[in-house]
Amino acid sequence: MLELLGRFLPAFLSGLAVNFEIAICALLGGLLLGAPLAVARFRNGLASTPAAWLVALLRTVPTFVVMFFLVNVVPATASIGGWKFGMTPWLAVVLSLTLYAAAYVSDHAVEAMRQLRSGSPVAAMLFVMGLVRAFFVMVLSSGFGAAVGVVEATTITLRAIETLPKVSDRLLLIGLVILIFTVCFQLIYQVINRWRGKLNQRFHRPVQAARLEGVEQP
């Protein structure tokens, strides 16, 4: 078991980096697609209804089905206009998660813009926390890329489990993987919560000062 861990941990961390890479790219794609849809929905113009329909469609698209469609139906070499690209399993996972991220970003950005309009910047900051939660979901969801050949943390874990004959060793390895994910996510949460606390202080102090001035005035 100890000999396996010596080989497993470096490979697992390398695979985990792939999970984070997929989630980051999907979140950026979701921001690029979801932000304009949110603006269109918020302005209630001619584009508001089509944007709302598109977001509703994105909410219902099965990510797993989209991934398999892109891998098995889209040609290995495709082109959009003059831009050629290869449809790899990694790209298929990113694009399938991008659709989820776009709907998520659009819904939460619309609410954030409403809060800003009502004069509540602190509430609008929850949009950032929402993005962090979406990022965590996509890190975990990127594990289904193992089904199409993406070498990430899940793939490496499954391969390592197959080499362990004892159930106790398998459970120990799974527990170690859960612990690594928990530590990583908790560290990120701590950083985000500290940042949010500083922003809360920054916005609350002027409001409290204004209230005190109003009370002190005769």
C-alpha positions as CSV (number, residue, x, y, z in Angstrom):
1,M,0.0,0.0,0.0
2,L,2.8,2.4,0.9
3,E,4.6,1.6,-2.3
4,L,1.4,2.3,-4.3
5,L,0.9,5.7,-2.5
6,G,4.3,6.8,-3.6
7,R,3.2,6.4,-7.2
8,F,-0.4,7.3,-6.7
9,L,-0.1,10.7,-5.0
10,P,1.9,12.5,-7.7
11,A,-0.3,11.0,-10.5
12,F,-3.4,11.9,-8.5
13,L,-2.4,15.5,-8.0
14,S,-1.6,15.8,-11.7
15,G,-5.0,14.4,-12.5
16,L,-6.6,16.8,-10.0
17,A,-4.9,19.7,-11.8
18,V,-6.8,18.5,-14.9
19,N,-10.1,18.6,-13.0
20,F,-9.3,22.2,-11.9
21,E,-8.2,23.1,-15.4
22,I,-11.5,21.8,-16.9
23,A,-13.6,23.6,-14.3
24,I,-11.7,26.9,-14.8
25,C,-12.1,26.8,-18.6
26,A,-15.8,25.8,-18.3
27,L,-16.4,28.7,-15.9
28,L,-14.7,31.2,-18.1
29,G,-16.8,29.9,-21.1
30,G,-19.9,30.2,-18.9
31,L,-19.1,33.8,-18.1
32,L,-18.6,34.7,-21.7
33,L,-21.9,33.1,-22.7
34,G,-24.0,33.7,-19.6
35,A,-23.1,37.4,-19.0
36,P,-24.6,38.7,-22.3
37,L,-27.7,36.6,-21.7
38,A,-28.0,38.0,-18.2
39,V,-27.7,41.6,-19.5
40,A,-30.3,40.9,-22.2
41,R,-32.7,39.4,-19.6
42,F,-32.2,42.2,-17.2
43,R,-32.9,45.0,-19.7
44,N,-36.3,43.6,-20.7
45,G,-35.7,44.6,-24.3
46,L,-36.5,42.7,-27.5
47,A,-33.7,40.2,-26.8
48,S,-35.0,39.5,-23.3
49,T,-37.5,36.7,-24.2
50,P,-35.2,34.8,-26.6
51,A,-32.4,35.0,-24.0
52,A,-34.7,33.7,-21.3
53,W,-35.7,30.8,-23.6
54,L,-32.1,30.0,-24.4
55,V,-31.2,30.0,-20.7
56,A,-34.2,27.7,-19.9
57,L,-32.9,25.3,-22.6
58,L,-29.4,25.4,-21.2
59,R,-30.8,24.5,-17.7
60,T,-32.3,21.3,-19.0
61,V,-29.5,20.1,-21.3
62,P,-28.1,16.9,-19.8
63,T,-24.4,17.5,-19.5
64,F,-23.5,13.8,-19.7
65,V,-25.4,13.4,-22.9
66,V,-23.8,16.5,-24.5
67,M,-20.4,15.2,-23.6
68,F,-21.0,11.8,-25.4
69,F,-22.6,13.6,-28.3
70,L,-19.6,15.8,-28.8
71,V,-17.2,12.9,-28.5
72,N,-19.1,10.4,-30.8
73,V,-21.0,12.6,-33.3
74,V,-18.8,15.7,-33.8
75,P,-15.9,15.0,-36.2
76,A,-12.5,14.7,-34.7
77,T,-11.5,17.6,-36.8
78,A,-14.1,20.3,-37.1
79,S,-14.2,24.0,-38.2
80,I,-16.2,27.0,-37.4
81,G,-15.7,29.6,-40.1
82,G,-11.9,29.6,-40.7
83,W,-11.1,28.3,-37.3
84,K,-10.2,24.6,-37.2
85,F,-10.1,22.6,-34.0
86,G,-10.0,19.0,-32.8
87,M,-12.8,17.6,-30.7
88,T,-10.9,15.9,-28.0
89,P,-12.5,14.2,-24.9
90,W,-11.0,17.1,-22.8
91,L,-12.7,19.7,-25.0
92,A,-16.0,17.8,-25.0
93,V,-16.1,17.8,-21.1
94,V,-15.3,21.6,-21.1
95,L,-18.0,22.4,-23.6
96,S,-20.6,20.3,-21.9
97,L,-19.9,21.9,-18.5
98,T,-19.8,25.4,-20.2
99,L,-23.5,25.0,-21.0
100,Y,-24.3,24.4,-17.4
101,A,-22.1,27.3,-16.3
102,A,-23.7,29.7,-18.8
103,A,-27.2,29.0,-17.3
104,Y,-25.9,29.3,-13.8
105,V,-24.0,32.5,-14.5
106,S,-27.0,34.1,-16.3
107,D,-29.5,33.3,-13.4
108,H,-27.2,34.6,-10.7
109,A,-25.9,37.6,-12.6
110,V,-29.5,38.8,-13.2
111,E,-30.2,38.6,-9.5
112,A,-26.9,40.4,-8.7
113,M,-27.8,43.3,-11.1
114,R,-31.2,43.6,-9.4
115,Q,-29.5,43.9,-6.0
116,L,-27.1,46.5,-7.3
117,R,-30.0,48.5,-8.7
118,S,-31.8,48.3,-5.3
119,G,-28.6,49.7,-3.7
120,S,-27.4,46.5,-2.1
121,P,-23.7,45.9,-3.2
122,V,-23.2,43.4,-0.4
123,A,-26.0,41.2,-1.7
124,A,-24.5,41.4,-5.2
125,M,-21.3,40.0,-3.9
126,L,-23.1,36.8,-3.3
127,F,-22.7,36.4,-7.1
128,V,-19.0,35.8,-6.5
129,M,-19.7,33.1,-3.9
130,G,-22.1,31.5,-6.3
131,L,-19.4,31.3,-8.9
132,V,-17.2,29.6,-6.3
133,R,-19.9,27.0,-5.6
134,A,-20.4,26.4,-9.4
135,F,-16.6,26.0,-9.7
136,F,-16.6,23.3,-7.0
137,V,-19.6,21.5,-8.7
138,M,-17.7,21.5,-12.0
139,V,-14.5,20.2,-10.4
140,L,-16.5,17.2,-9.1
141,S,-18.5,16.9,-12.3
142,S,-15.4,16.9,-14.5
143,G,-14.8,13.4,-13.1
144,F,-17.3,12.0,-15.6
145,G,-14.6,12.7,-18.2
146,A,-13.2,9.4,-17.2
147,A,-16.0,7.8,-19.2
148,V,-14.6,9.2,-22.4
149,G,-10.9,8.8,-21.7
150,V,-9.9,12.0,-19.9
151,V,-7.0,11.2,-17.6
152,E,-8.0,13.1,-14.4
153,A,-8.2,12.4,-10.7
154,T,-11.1,9.9,-11.0
155,T,-9.4,7.9,-13.8
156,I,-6.2,7.6,-11.8
157,T,-8.1,6.6,-8.6
158,L,-10.1,3.9,-10.4
159,R,-6.9,2.5,-12.0
160,A,-5.2,2.5,-8.6
161,I,-8.2,0.8,-6.9
162,E,-8.1,-2.0,-9.5
163,T,-4.5,-2.9,-8.4
164,L,-5.5,-3.3,-4.8
165,P,-6.7,-6.8,-3.8
166,K,-7.9,-6.0,-0.3
167,V,-11.1,-4.2,0.3
168,S,-9.6,-2.4,3.3
169,D,-6.9,-1.0,1.1
170,R,-9.4,0.2,-1.4
171,L,-11.5,1.9,1.3
172,L,-8.4,3.5,2.6
173,L,-7.5,4.9,-0.8
174,I,-11.0,6.2,-1.3
175,G,-10.8,7.9,2.1
176,L,-7.5,9.5,1.2
177,V,-9.0,10.9,-2.0
178,I,-12.0,12.3,-0.2
179,L,-9.6,13.9,2.3
180,I,-7.5,15.5,-0.4
181,F,-10.7,17.0,-2.1
182,T,-12.0,18.2,1.3
183,V,-8.7,20.0,2.2
184,C,-8.5,21.6,-1.2
185,F,-12.0,22.9,-1.1
186,Q,-11.8,24.1,2.5
187,L,-8.7,26.1,1.7
188,I,-10.4,27.8,-1.2
189,Y,-13.5,28.5,0.9
190,Q,-11.3,30.0,3.7
191,V,-9.7,32.4,1.2
192,I,-13.0,33.4,-0.3
193,N,-14.7,33.9,3.1
194,R,-11.8,36.1,4.3
195,W,-12.0,38.2,1.1
196,R,-15.8,38.5,1.5
197,G,-15.4,39.5,5.1
198,K,-13.0,42.4,4.1
199,L,-15.5,43.5,1.4
200,N,-18.3,43.4,3.9
201,Q,-16.4,45.7,6.3
202,R,-15.5,48.0,3.5
203,F,-19.2,48.5,2.5
204,H,-20.7,48.4,5.9
205,R,-18.4,51.0,7.5
206,P,-19.6,53.9,5.3
207,V,-23.2,52.9,5.9
208,Q,-22.8,52.7,9.7
209,A,-21.0,56.1,9.7
210,A,-23.8,57.7,7.8
211,R,-26.3,56.3,10.2
212,L,-24.4,57.6,13.2
213,E,-24.2,61.0,11.6
214,G,-27.9,61.0,11.1
215,V,-28.5,60.1,14.7
216,E,-26.1,62.7,16.1
217,Q,-27.7,65.5,14.1
218,P,-30.3,67.5,16.1
